[in-house]
Amino acid sequence: MRFLNLNSKIETKSYSGNGFVLYNFNGKTFLFDNGNSSRNLLSLYTKVAPLNTALKKIATLSGKVKPYLKKGEEFISQNEFIKLLLNPYFGYDWVKFVKEFLIHSIITDNFYLKIESTGEKSKPLGIKPIRPDNVSIVSYSEIDGLPLSFQIQDAMATENYSRTGLGNPRYFNRSKTNELIFMSGINTLNNDYYGTDGINSIYLQCLKYCETISHNLSVLKNGARPTGALVLKAKDGCSANLSDEQFEKLKKQLDKEYSGTANTGKPLLLEGGLEFQPMNLTNKDMDFLEGVKFDAKSIFINLGIPLALVGEGSTTYNSYPESRLSLYQDYILPKMEQFFDFLYNNIGVSRFNLKFEDLIYRESEITSLKNDTIMRGIAIIDKAKEYLTQDEIRALIGFDKAVKSTNTEKEEFVKLMRKGGYTSSEVKEALKLYDTN
């Protein structure tokens, strides 16, 4: 990782490992990543089951949040920009596109997108996510501290992207047919343009989970027997030594005949004065399952996943809808709104010259939000009608003050539904539920 503060002199580098480096700045010690932590963090996605489960759960639910252009009360889907987002690149659809965004941004706190086109102002031919570990900042500007150039390096080729403009810089390759856009989180270590608020907070927890699983597997391969020592004693009771040839022969025999689950329960045949002295382990030492459960729960909680959605034993089926709604409202929708703003401002405006109000989702397409909106609308109108005026009810549900409205409560409810983007058939279904309540 590169540092922008050129006046900070690095005095010593005392430790390097797992993608992190321990530096000493003027007598104070700080932990920085050395440029490879993105690769290390991304590799955890395939190794740590709770992390994999959590991200797939988030990605699956987020894929249902489809983009629309908003113009007044109208939701527009028939547009070149929307079609590009739904089919951004060869082999990609909207769900896979969203999944790449979430995995990269959640794990590394960075997201890079390559726009392929015929020129810097032309409409994109495709947009492709780039792995954060394949992107590096080559140089920075001495004037404003912003990156001057990026480099994308993968197994196929290396490509440089240079900055154009000052106030609102853009980054193009040499032929200006490809553009690199990116979004990064806050860097809590320095003022660099690499986000650091990804899963760094649970990095050690993920490593501990991997070590625990490896330890359990090792115990399983050894038949869950405690480790011990083979001691050779002479006839007079004193210790003796094996020759190199005897030692290698004994080692191979133990590996072949007595190690692994297939050899569990085999009696150990010893001769020539050999004795096995086991190293006793308590039940607490062998209780690795609780450690795995604790690590998994910590990972889920840190990523904002309600435990009811991942089958945690203490939860009930009745808490599932509330947990699903909570995940949408507290995590997924804010994340997707951030993604929508990024796409609209960097592609919709600059490449398609869009002048719509916003890129937005429809509540009516998300089951959890749809049900919650209906029930809240019914509850508000039912309770408020006893002691509030019509204008006060309208203010509660987000409408302007009525001038000379003679609408019934049911009509107000219909307006509320239509404002949320619900179709006529969905409004009819909601009215049936309204009438039963």
N, C-alpha and C positions, 0 to 999 in steps of 0.2 A: 504494500500500500504506500502511496506517496503522500507527503505532508506539504501543506501549503505555507505554513509558517516557517519561512526560511531562517528566521532568527533563532528558532529553537534548535539548539545543538544536541545531537544525539551523542551521549557520552559512552554508553556501553550497551551491548546486546547480550543478555545473559542466558536466554533460553529460547529454543525454537522447537515447535512440535505441534502436530494436529492443526496446522494452518495458522497458528498464532505465535507471536514473538513478544518477549518481555523486554521492554526498553527502559533505560534509566535516563530521565531528563532532569538535569541539574539536581540530582539527589533524590528525585521522586520517581517511583516506578509505575509504569503504565503497561497495560496489555493491549496490543494492536494486532490486527490480522496482517499477514505478510503477503496478501495478494492471492492466496490459494484457498482461503476459507470458504469461498462460494462453492468450490468443487467439493470440499469436505462436507459442507452442510447439505448440498444436493445429494451426495452419496448416501446420507442418512435416510433419505426418503425411501430407498429400496431396502434398507436394513432394519429400520425401527418400525415394527408393526403398528404401534399406536399412532405414530406420526403419519404413516401411510394411510391408516384408517381415517384419521381426522381430516386429512387433506382431501381424500376421495369423497368423504361425506360433504365437506364444504363445496367441493367442485361440482358434485352431482346436484345439489340444491341450487347453486349459483347458476348452473347451466340453464335453469328454467326461467331465469330473469332475462328476458329477451329485450333488445333495444328497439325503441320507437322514437321518431322525431315528433316533438310537440309543437303544435301551432294552434293557439287558442285552446279550444276544448277538443281538438282533433288529434288523434294518434296516427301518424303516417308511417307505413311500413314499405310502401312501394316507392323506393328511392334508391339511386345508385349507391349511395353511401351505406345504407342499411344492407343492401345485397352484398356489398363487399365485406361487411362485418360478419354476416352469416356464412359466407364462404370466402374466408380471407386468403387462403393459399391452397395449393394442390395437396389433397389429403387431409385438409383441415375443415371442420365445420365449427359452428358457434360453440358447442359444448367443449370440444378439444381446445379451441382458442382460449376460452375462459379458464380451462384447467391449467394450461401453460402459464397464463397470467397469475393465477392464484399460487401455484407451486413456486414459481420464481419469486414473486413478491413477498409471500409469507415466509419462505425459507431464507432468502438472501436479502430481502428488503430492497431489491432492485428488479426492474423490468425493462428489457430492451426490445425494440421492435424495428425491423427493417422494412422500409417502404420501397418496393420495386416499381419503377415507372420508366418512361422514355425521356423525362426531363424534370427539372426541379419544380415546375408549375403544373405539370400534367397530372391527370387523374391516375391513381395507382393501378398497376396491373395485379398486384398482390401485396399482402402485408404478412410478414413472417416473424414470430417470436425468436429471439436469440438467447441462448443459454448465458446467464450472467458470468459464468466462469470462462466463457470464450471472449469476453469483452474486457479491455483494459484501457485506461486513460494514458495516452502517450505523453502529453504535455499540457501545461496550464498557461493562461495569460498572466503576465505580470501586471496588467492594468486593472482588471476586474476579478482575477482569480478563477474565472470560469475555464473549463477544459477547452483547449485549442484543437485537440485531435483525439480520436478514439481508434483502437485497432480491434478488429474482429478476427480471431484466429481459431480455425477448427481443423479437422483432419483433411479437408479438401483444399483450403486456400487461406491466405491472409489478405485482408482488405483494410485500408486506412480510410477514415472519414474525417475531413477537415472542416473547421468552423467557417461559416460565412455570416457576416453581420455582427453588430455589437449589442444593441439593446435587447433583441430577441433572437439569439443565435440559433442557426440550424447547421446540421452536420451532413455533408454529402461525400460520396466517393469521388474519385478523380474525374470520371465522366459525367457526374451529377445525374446519373440514372437511378441511383439508390440513395436513400436518406435514412439516417439512424435517429430515432427518437427514443427517449427514455424517461422513466420516472424513478426517483430514488427516495427512500425514506430519510429520516433524520440521522445524521452521523453524530453519535453521542461522544465520540472519541476526539474528533477534530472537525475542521470545516471542509473536509474532503467531500467529493461527490460520489461516494459509495455509501449506500444505506447500511446501517449496522443494527437496526432494530428488528431483525428477522427472528430466527429461533435461537439467537445467541444466548438468550436467557435460559433456555432449556438444553443448550448444547451438551453440558456435562451430564444432565439427566438422560439424554439420549445415549451418550457414551456408556453410562452406567447400565442402562438397559441392555445394550449390546454385550457388555462384559458379563452381565448376569446370565443372559441367554447362552453365551459361549461356555460359561462355567457349568451351567446345568447340562449342556450337551456333553461336555467332557466327563461329568459325573456319570451320565447315562452310558457313555461309551465304555466306562470302566465298571459297569454293572452296579453302580451306586455303592461300591465298596469304598471304605475310607482308605486314604493313602497310608503307606507303611514303609518299612525298611526290611530288606533281607540282610541278615547278619550271619557271617561265616565264623564259626567257632571251632577251634582245634580240639583235640581229644582232652587236653588238659584244662579246657575251659577258657583259654586265652583267645583273643581275637586273631584272625588269620587273614591273609590276602589272597584274592584270586589272581591268576595270571591274566594277561590281556586277552588271550585266546578264550579262557574260561569265562571271562566277564562278557565278551561279545556274544558268546554262545548262549549264555544265560539271558542276556538282554533280548536276543532274537526269539528265544523260546517263550519268554514272558509276553512279548508283543504278539506273537502268533497264536499261542495256545491259551492265554489267560486274560487277554484284554478284549474289550468290546462287549456289546450286549449279547452276541451269540454265544459267548463263553461264560455268561452269568451263572453262578452256582457251581462251577467246576471246582473240584477239590484241588488245592495246590500241592503238587508232589515235590517234596524237597529231599535232597540227599546230600551226603558229604558234609554234614555239620551245619547246613543252612537252616536258619530259623527266621520266621516272619514275625516282625513286631509291629502291629497296627498302631496308627496314630488315631486315637479316639476323637470322634466328632459328636457334639451334643445335638439334640433335636433342633435346637435353635440355630445351630450352624448349618443344618441341612434344610432350613425353612426358606428356600430361595423363592418359592412361589409368591409369598407375601411381598418380597422385594420387587418382583416383576409387576405385581398389581399396583403397588405404590408408585412406581415409576410411570406406568401407563396412565394412572389417574392424574398424576402431576402434569403429564404432557397434554392430556385432554383439557384440563382446566386452564392451562396456560394459553392454549389455542382457542379458548372460548367455546369448546364443545360441551354442551350439557350432557352429563353422564347417562341420562335416560336414552339418548340417541345411540349410544354405543353398548347397550346391554349391561350396564353396571347393575349388579345384583340387588342393591338396596332401593332401586327405583321401581315404579309401578307403571302399568300400561296407561293409566289415566293421566300421568304426567307427561306422556309423549307429545301430545298436541301443543301443550304450553312450552315444552322444551324446544320443539321445532320452530314455533313462532318466535321464541326468544333468540334463537340462533339467527333467524332472518333479520329481526329488528336490530339486534345488538352488534352483529358482525357482518353478515353477508351483504345486506343492502347498503350500509355505509361503504363497504369495500367496492361494490359494483358501481355505486354513484361516483366514486373516485375514478374508477376505470372508464366509465362513460364520459366524464369530463375530460380525461386524458385523450380519448379517441376523438371526441368532438372538436376540441381545440387544436389538436396537432394534425388531424387528417380532415375532418369535416370542414373546418373553416379554411385551412391553408390549401387544401387540394380540391375541394368541391365548392368553395365559396358559399357555404350554407349560411342562411340568416334566420334559421328557426329559433324558437325560444330555447330549446334544450334537447339533449338526448336523454331519454327517460324510459322507465319500465312501466308496465301496466299492472296494477294491483290485482285486477281480475284474473290474471293468468297464474297467480301464485295462490295455491289453495289455502295455505295457512293465513295469508293476509286477507283473502276474500272472505273466509268464514269469520275472521275477527272483525272486519269492517261491518259485515251484516249484523252481527250480534251487538256491536257497540252502537250502531245506528238505531237498532230497535230499542236498546236499553236507554239511550239518551232521550229519544222521543217519548217513550213510555213514561219515564220518570219526570221529565221536565215539563210535560204538558199540564201537570197539576198545579204548578206554582210559578211558571215562567210565561212571559208573553211570547207571541209568535216570533217577534224580532230577536228576542233573547235566545230562543231555540235556534234560529238561523245562525246567530253568531257562534253558538256552541259547535255547530256542525260545519262551520266554515263558509257560510253564505253571507252575502251583503244584506243590509237592512232592506226589508220589503217596503215598497212604496204603497201600493194598494193591492196587496196580495189577498186573494180569497182561496188560496190553495188549501186543500185538506192535509192532514198529517201524512196520509199515504202518498200524496203528491210530493210533499217535501222529502219523503224517504226515497222516492223514485229519482228526484233531482240529485240527492246525495249519491245514489248509486251511479248515475250517469256521469257525475263529476269524477268519479273514480275510474272511469273508462270501461264500465261493464256494458256488455251487449244487451240487446232487447230480450233475448232468451234467458240470459242470466238474471236480468231484472225481474222477469216473470217468476222464475224460481224463487227469488228472494221475497217476492210479494206473497207467494204461497206460505213461506215460513213466517212472514210478517202477520198474515191473517190468522195463523194458528197460535200466535203469541198474543 
